């Protein structure tokens, strides 16, 4: 069974500081991994995805994530936080469709990012 | 805008009433998903369609829930005899099967409040 654990339900940083949101996954099949962002009362927007190509993935708004198989991690980072980054962030995993391991995305519980000036 | 749309955005109902939500996916997408998100949690999968066929249902989808996608385009999610525990954000997503991965595009959600 697949699962996602996001360490830290709430992360606070100062504007201009490094953002690090942690995600560990469990999967019995080659995983596909995603980070989504959700602003209040809105749906989810895809930030970036790992699909077994490059292990360092760059996304929108200056975010990037690195897939580390040995650590089963897919942490999200951004070198310099901006006030507009304040939102809820979700890590998700999906199995390989070819293995019929599930087409649903399995989400973590989310991490709320606060950015102070 | 050709993104995923959902209607209504908000629904307030009394316990015991039936409610129906609609989702219009991105036009060329053949897969459509429903998720439920409660406060402070990540979205949880409910069900998905490939074209008009409902291929997978979660254990979360009780007998009071039914979903359809009659012509392989829009989908409806109906909840019968609503309970206070059904209060949540209901999210719809769509995708186009390409290669092996599953990039889903989400709509804005329908927030249901059961009084």
Boltz contact constraints between the chains, C-beta under 6 A:
constraints:
  - contact:
      token1: [A, 32]
      token2: [B, 101]
      max_distance: 6.0
  - contact:
      token1: [A, 42]
      token2: [B, 108]
      max_distance: 6.0
  - contact:
      token1: [A, 43]
      token2: [B, 91]
      max_distance: 6.0
  - contact:
      token1: [A, 43]
      token2: [B, 106]
      max_distance: 6.0
  - contact:
      token1: [A, 43]
      token2: [B, 107]
      max_distance: 6.0
  - contact:
      token1: [A, 43]
      token2: [B, 108]
      max_distance: 6.0
  - contact:
      token1: [A, 43]
      token2: [B, 109]
      max_distance: 6.0
  - contact:
      token1: [A, 44]
      token2: [B, 106]
      max_distance: 6.0
  - contact:
      token1: [A, 51]
      token2: [B, 101]
      max_distance: 6.0
  - contact:
      token1: [A, 90]
      token2: [B, 42]
      max_distance: 6.0
  - contact:
      token1: [A, 94]
      token2: [B, 102]
      max_distance: 6.0
  - contact:
      token1: [A, 96]
      token2: [B, 100]
      max_distance: 6.0
  - contact:
      token1: [A, 97]
      token2: [B, 100]
      max_distance: 6.0
  - contact:
      token1: [A, 98]
      token2: [B, 100]
      max_distance: 6.0
  - contact:
      token1: [A, 103]
      token2: [B, 102]
      max_distance: 6.0
  - contact:
      token1: [A, 104]
      token2: [B, 45]
      max_distance: 6.0
  - contact:
      token1: [A, 107]
      token2: [B, 42]
      max_distance: 6.0
  - contact:
      token1: [A, 107]
      token2: [B, 43]
      max_distance: 6.0
  - contact:
      token1: [A, 108]
      token2: [B, 42]
      max_distance: 6.0
  - contact:
      token1: [A, 109]
      token2: [B, 41]
      max_distance: 6.0
  - contact:
      token1: [A, 109]
      token2: [B, 42]
      max_distance: 6.0
  - contact:
      token1: [A, 110]
      token2: [B, 42]
      max_distance: 6.0
